């Protein structure tokens, strides 16, 4: 009888091991990274010859990338022709009270972000040229601060794009940069 109990216990243990061994390994799906809500792109523009400062805003009530944007408010960027400006981009979540400064997080994660600027027209009257911007922790472009060089008087447009996890940090266009677009804001421009 004792021998049967031992055989039964051994068989039960073997079955448990067999069932355990047949159990499929659980594959854990990584949780999606929750992006910060960005409702406002703020350009702080400092003219270098007289140090005058102007601020321009692009606001999307429910945030960039939202399926229901809500009210959108866009300032015209009005600058003097043939001048140089230092520009700093600030990102805000104005759904919070007080508004949350998302710029801080983007700078902390600078290796994973890239600001890209495009002028339309690219050259000629109403266009803006771009100088060197600030760098990320690896010495690659971040461009959260940058230099603008305005051309002769005219009208145009300025698109500011923030890429998340770009595959090419040396890119000068959003398509060439790869990654995801966190923000795309096109301001009307008037150089006078």
FILUMLUM-827501 format. One record per atom (N, C-alpha, C): residue in three letters; x, y, z. Coordinates in steps of 0.05 Angstrom, whole numbers, plus 5000, padded with zeros to 4 digits. Example, Ala and Ser with C-alpha at 12.3 -4.5 7.8 and 13.67 -1.06 7.14 Angstrom:
BEGIN
ALA526448865156/ALA524649105156/ALA526449345156/SER525749555142/SER527349795143/SER525850015157/
//
This chain:
BEGIN
UNK501749765000/UNK500050005000/UNK501750255000/UNK503850245016/UNK505650475018/UNK506950514991/UNK507550304977/UNK508750314950/UNK506850444930/UNK504250384932/UNK502250504915/UNK501950814920/UNK502150894945/UNK501951174952/UNK504351324941/UNK506651204943/UNK509151334933/UNK508851354902/UNK507951134889/UNK507651134860/UNK505651354852/UNK503351364866/UNK501351564861/UNK502351844864/UNK503851894886/UNK505052164891/UNK506952234869/UNK508652044861/UNK510552094840/UNK509152154814/UNK507052004808/UNK505552054783/UNK504152324784/UNK503052404807/UNK501752664809/UNK503852884806/UNK506152854818/UNK508253054815/UNK509153084786/UNK509452854773/UNK510352854745/UNK508252994727/UNK505652934733/UNK503553064717/UNK503553364721/UNK503953454746/UNK504053734752/UNK506353874737/UNK508653744737/UNK510953854722/UNK510353854692/UNK509053644682/UNK508353634654/UNK506453854646/UNK504353894663/UNK502354104657/UNK503754384659/UNK505454414679/UNK506854674682/UNK508654724658/UNK510054514649/UNK511854544627/UNK510354604601/UNK507954504598/UNK506354554574/UNK505054834574/UNK505054964596/UNK503755224598/UNK505455424581/UNK504055564563/UNK505555754546/UNK506655984562/UNK509056074554/UNK510156314567/UNK508456554561/UNK507856704581/UNK506256944578/UNK508057164565/UNK506957274543/UNK508357494530/UNK507157754540/UNK508957914552/UNK507958164562/UNK508158374540/UNK505958504534/UNK505958714515/UNK506758974529/UNK508659114517/UNK509459364530/UNK507159564530/UNK506959704552/UNK504759914554/UNK505560144537/UNK503560264522/UNK504260484506/UNK505160724523/UNK507060874512/UNK507961114526/UNK505961334523/UNK505061434545/UNK503061654544/UNK504461914538/UNK503762044516/UNK504962294509/UNK503662524525/UNK505262724531/UNK504162954545/UNK502263104526/UNK500163214538/UNK498263374523/UNK499563654519/UNK499663734493/UNK500763994486/UNK498564154473/UNK497764374485/UNK495664544474/UNK496764804461/UNK499264874469/UNK500265144460/UNK503165124453/UNK503765244430/UNK506565294422/UNK506965594424/UNK508965674439/UNK509565954444/UNK512366014434/UNK512566214416/UNK515166294406/UNK515966554420/UNK518166554434/UNK519266794446/UNK521566884428/UNK521167114415/UNK522967204394/UNK524367464403/UNK527067454404/UNK528567684413/UNK530267784390/UNK529768034382/UNK531268164361/UNK534068234371/UNK536068154356/UNK538868184367/UNK539968464367/UNK539068634348/UNK540268904347/UNK539169094369/UNK536669054378/UNK535669234399/UNK534569084423/UNK534768814423/UNK533868634445/UNK530868664451/UNK529268764432/UNK526368764437/UNK525368484435/UNK523268424450/UNK522168154452/UNK519268154444/UNK518467954427/UNK515767914419/UNK515067624425/UNK512467574430/UNK511567304435/UNK509267244416/UNK509367004404/UNK507266914386/UNK506266634395/UNK503666594393/UNK502366354404/UNK500766204382/UNK500865944384/UNK499065774368/UNK497765584388/UNK495065614391/UNK493565474412/UNK491465284400/UNK491465044409/UNK489464844401/UNK488064764427/UNK485564834430/UNK484064804455/UNK484364524467/UNK483964314451/UNK484064034461/UNK486663894456/UNK488664044446/UNK491363924443/UNK491863844414/UNK494463874407/UNK495363784380/UNK494963484378/UNK494063404354/UNK493563124349/UNK490863024359/UNK489363194372/UNK486663114381/UNK484763084358/UNK482962894360/UNK480962854338/UNK478863074339/UNK478463204362/UNK476663434364/UNK478263664376/UNK479563814358/UNK481364024366/UNK480064244383/UNK477564304379/UNK476364534392/UNK477264784379/UNK477265004394/UNK478065264383/UNK481065274378/UNK481765384355/UNK484665414347/UNK485165714344/UNK487165814358/UNK487966094356/UNK490866114347/UNK491366264326/UNK494066284314/UNK494766584311/UNK497066654323/UNK498066924320/UNK499666934293/UNK499567174281/UNK501367224258/UNK504067294269/UNK506167184258/UNK508967254265/UNK509767494249/UNK509867724262/UNK510567974249/UNK513268064259/UNK515168064240/UNK517968124246/UNK519068334227/UNK521268454235/UNK522668644217/UNK524168484196/UNK524268594172/UNK525768464150/UNK528768504154/UNK530268314143/UNK533268324143/UNK534468364171/UNK533468204190/UNK534468214218/UNK534967934228/UNK536367914250/UNK536867664263/UNK535467654291/UNK534467424297/UNK532967384322/UNK533767124336/UNK533967134362/UNK534166894378/UNK531366804385/UNK530766544381/UNK528066444385/UNK528166214405/UNK526266214424/UNK525866004443/UNK523065904441/UNK522765634438/UNK520065514436/UNK519265414464/UNK516865484472/UNK515765374497/UNK513265214490/UNK512864994503/UNK510564824499/UNK508964814525/UNK506364864523/UNK504664864547/UNK502264684544/UNK501264584567/UNK498764454569/UNK496964634585/UNK495364794571/UNK493564984585/UNK490964864593/UNK490664594591/UNK488364464603/UNK488764444633/UNK491264464642/UNK491864464671/UNK491664744681/UNK491064774707/UNK490965034720/UNK492565024745/UNK494865164747/UNK496065324726/UNK497065154703/UNK497665294680/UNK498665154656/UNK501164994662/UNK501364754651/UNK503764594655/UNK505764654633/UNK508264694641/UNK510464744622/UNK511564484613/UNK510764394589/UNK511664144577/UNK514464164566/UNK515464404562/UNK518164454551/UNK520164314569/UNK519764324595/UNK521664214614/UNK522063914609/UNK519863764604/UNK520063474599/UNK521463424572/UNK520763584552/UNK522063554526/UNK525063594528/UNK525863794543/UNK528763834547/UNK530063614563/UNK528663504583/UNK529763284598/UNK530063034581/UNK528363004561/UNK528462784542/UNK529362874515/UNK531463054515/UNK532363184491/UNK533362984470/UNK534462754478/UNK535462554459/UNK533162434443/UNK530762464453/UNK528362334440/UNK526662544425/UNK527662794422/UNK526062994410/UNK527663164390/UNK526263284371/UNK527563454351/UNK525463664342/UNK526163914343/UNK524564134332/UNK525564184303/UNK523664204285/UNK524364264257/UNK522764514249/UNK524164694234/UNK522964944225/UNK522964954195/UNK520765034183/UNK520665064154/UNK519365324147/UNK520565464127/UNK519465714118/UNK518265664090/UNK515965804086/UNK514665794060/UNK513966084053/UNK515366204033/UNK517366084016/UNK519966014030/UNK521565834018/UNK524065754031/UNK526165984028/UNK525966134007/UNK527866364003/UNK526266593990/UNK527566823991/UNK526367063978/UNK524567223997/UNK523067403986/UNK521467584003/UNK519567424021/UNK519467504046/UNK517667374065/UNK518667114077/UNK521167044070/UNK522266784080/UNK523966824106/UNK524266614120/UNK525966604144/UNK528066384141/UNK530566464146/UNK532766264147/UNK533266184176/UNK534665964180/UNK535065854207/UNK537965804212/UNK538865904235/UNK541665854243/UNK541765604261/UNK544065564274/UNK544465334291/UNK542665354316/UNK541665124324/UNK540065104348/UNK541464964370/UNK540164944394/UNK541464804416/UNK541564504411/UNK543164364427/UNK543664074423/UNK542463904445/UNK542263644439/UNK541263454459/UNK543663354475/UNK543263164493/UNK545363054510/UNK547562914495/UNK547062834470/UNK549062694454/UNK550462884434/UNK549763134435/UNK550963324417/UNK549563344390/UNK547163224388/UNK545563234363/UNK543563464366/UNK542463554343/UNK540563774344/UNK538063704361/UNK537263904377/UNK534663914391/UNK533064144379/UNK534364374377/UNK533264614364/UNK530864744379/UNK530764704405/UNK528664834421/UNK529265134423/UNK531765204420/UNK532565484416/UNK534065484389/UNK533665704374/UNK534765714347/UNK534966014339/UNK536466064317/UNK536666334307/UNK534966354281/UNK533466574279/UNK531966634255/UNK533466864241/UNK533666844214/UNK534767064198/UNK532567134177/UNK531367374180/UNK529167444162/UNK530267554136/UNK528767504115/UNK529467614088/UNK528067884084/UNK527767964060/UNK526468224053/UNK523468204059/UNK522268444060/UNK519368464066/UNK517668284048/UNK515668174061/UNK513868004046/UNK512167824065/UNK510467654053/UNK508767484069/UNK509567194064/UNK509167024084/UNK509766744081/UNK508566584104/UNK509866364110/UNK508966184131/UNK511366054145/UNK510965984170/UNK513065854186/UNK511765614200/UNK512865374194/UNK511865134207/UNK513865034227/UNK512864994252/UNK514564884274/UNK513464604279/UNK515264414277/UNK514464134282/UNK516264014304/UNK514963874323/UNK516463734343/UNK516163434338/UNK518463304333/UNK518463014328/UNK519262864354/UNK517962644359/UNK518562474382/UNK519862214371/UNK522162144383/UNK523761914374/UNK524361924344/UNK525562144335/UNK526262154306/UNK528461944301/UNK528461844276/UNK530461654268/UNK532861794256/UNK532562054249/UNK534762204237/UNK534762484249/UNK536462534269/UNK536462784283/UNK537863004267/UNK539062944245/UNK540263144228/UNK538363244206/UNK535963134206/UNK533963204185/UNK533063494187/UNK532363594164/UNK531263874163/UNK528363874154/UNK527163644149/UNK524363624143/UNK523063404161/UNK520563434168/UNK519263234185/UNK519262954173/UNK518862924147/UNK518862664134/UNK521562534137/UNK523662684132/UNK526362574134/UNK527162504163/UNK525862634182/UNK526562584211/UNK525462314221/UNK523262224209/UNK521961984220/UNK520762034247/UNK520161824261/UNK518961844288/UNK516061944287/UNK515062024310/UNK512262114312/UNK512162414314/UNK510062534304/UNK509662824305/UNK508062894330/UNK509363034349/UNK507863124373/UNK506463384368/UNK507663554352/UNK506563824346/UNK507163894318/UNK505264024304/UNK505764154279/UNK504064404278/UNK505464634279/UNK504064894280/UNK505065074258/UNK503265164241/UNK503965344219/UNK502965624224/UNK504865804227/UNK504166094233/UNK504266244207/UNK502366434203/UNK502766624181/UNK504966814188/UNK506566894168/UNK508867074173/UNK508567324156/UNK509267554169/UNK509467804154/UNK512067944162/UNK513767984143/UNK516268134147/UNK515868414136/UNK516568614153/UNK516068894144/UNK518469074151/
//
